Amino acid sequence: MTSHFHLLHRTIVMTTQVSRRWRPRSLWQLVLLAFFAVMLPLGVLMFQASQALSELTRLADVSARQAVEETRRARTLSTLALEMERSARQYAVVEQEGLLDIFSDRLQEFSDLLDQQRQLLPNNPDVAALDRQIDELEQLPELPIEEFRDALPLFTTLAQHTDAVRVATNTQIDSRIESIRERASAVQTRVWLQTGALVSASLLLMLLFSWLINRPVRQIERRILSLGNIGTKPDPVPIQGPAELVSLGDRLDWLSSRLSELEAQKQQFLRHMSHELKTPLASVREGTALLDDDVAGELTPRQREIVDLIDRSSQELQTLIEELLDYNLLQHQRALGGERFDLATVVKELLAKHQLALEHKGMQVVWFDAPLEWQANRAATGRILDNLLSNAIAYGEDGGYLEIRAHCRGDTLVVEVANSGDAIAEADRSRLFEAFYQGRVKRKGPLKGSGIGLSVAADCAAAQQGRLQLVNDDRLPVCFRLTLPWLPVEPQSVDSDTKPPLTVDSH
């Protein structure tokens, strides 16, 4: 048993030394090496099992042959003893010399077989007694007839000792069979132990090579995931493994650097674009302000209407540019810090900003006009509500309703912005917050939207660990619900001394 474990240990050591000297340079070589290494213990197991089976087969064959031969010899001794007794008694009656010849031949055969049987039973007392009786029986043919007849009772003890030898032979055969059975059981135990050890070695090798193959795959997976996360640096650990996977890791590194370059180019393009757009836009707005102040002369009502149209369009264009810049900024800003502010004040400022648009639209506004303090990012929250108000004004019903509701639920602020008008189609709901996606309902007004207003609002909510969603309302067909948690002052940190206010409902 110890020798087999020693053999297994030497096999593992040799495999380790070989793996240190020769490492697979391709995935194909690694798979072949894994297959060979895993099959090697199983091959050793099959060889050991075949050796054990051959040994048991040989023992069983030899034992069966010996048992048959020894049993036949014991029976032959009994037969010869009976024939010697018969020929001796016949000679004692008829006194024919031929019967003595038969007696002598049977006695010689009996003596030869007894010599063979003595090898099986070397220390058996019955065999020794038969040897002495054979010496006595050899003297019978030389005795006078009267003495010959007196010696006939010797055959009775001869038969008894012969039967005892036969019984001893059967006992010896049974003992040998039992020994073979014990040896077979020991071989079976050894085979089971070898099976457990070698199968365990195969499983360990399978786990080892699975790890060797999966490790670079996991590294490549992390590299690929890092490519999709803006601002996340790729894994600096070099990929170790087959040449194909290492080459793939190098290609991913190149792709990562290329994406970083493209991202930098995009940032530069947006900065330049915003500057190039804002400069002439500022000139347009300054010109319309001068015309509106009658610097170039008093305007007619028709001219003033055209100037107002140009001013409103320039304001909408500025809003679209700011939304685009906000969207780009939010793609890189993952967490925001909070500050204490009054939500009613923010809503009042936004309503004042959109006052002219609301009056032009003829919408009736219903909102909560009670102080509601909360701790979140004031700028991001204002940007969300501003985009929702702009969206309601652009898509809402002329002369319709606009409602702004707010209430607290424990440590969560809930704000709803609902308006009358056409309901959002079911097919557009799943993609409503995707950037640059515009639904089936078209924006009203001379200037079309960019399709990023709701996406910017949703990103602002997510940056505050909140959520913006479209919900069903009992009274108005379009209702957006904003949920914001009590945001700590520092991003991703909680101030134990700063707690949300008590639950307040404001409608």
Buried (B, 14 or more C-beta within 10 A) or exposed (E): EEEBEEEBEEBBEEBEEEBEEEBBEEBEBBBEBBEEBBEBBBEBBEEBBEEBEEEBEEBEEEBEEBBEEBBEBBEBBBBBBBBBBBBBBBBBEEEEEEBBEBBBBBBEBBBEBBEEBBEBBEEBEBBBBBBEBBEEBEEBBEEEEEEBBEBBEBBEEBBEBBBBBBEBBBEBBEEBBEEBEEEBEEBEEBBEEBBEBBEEBBEEBEEBBEEBBEBBEEBBEBBBEBBEEEEEEBBEEEBEBBBBBBEBBEEBBEBBEEBBEEBEEEBEEBEEEBEEBBEEBEEBBEBBEEBBEEEEEEBEEEEBEEBBEBBBBBBBBBBBBBBBBBBBEBBEBBBBBBBEBBBBBBBEEBBEBBEEBBEBBEBEBEBBEEEBBBBBBBBBBBBBBBBBBBBBBBBBBEEBBBBBBBBBEEEBBBBBBBBBBEEBEEEBEEEBBBBEEBBEBEBBBEBEBBBBBBBBBBBBBBBBBBBBBBEEBEEBBBBBBBBBBBBBEEBEEEEEEEEBBEEBEBE
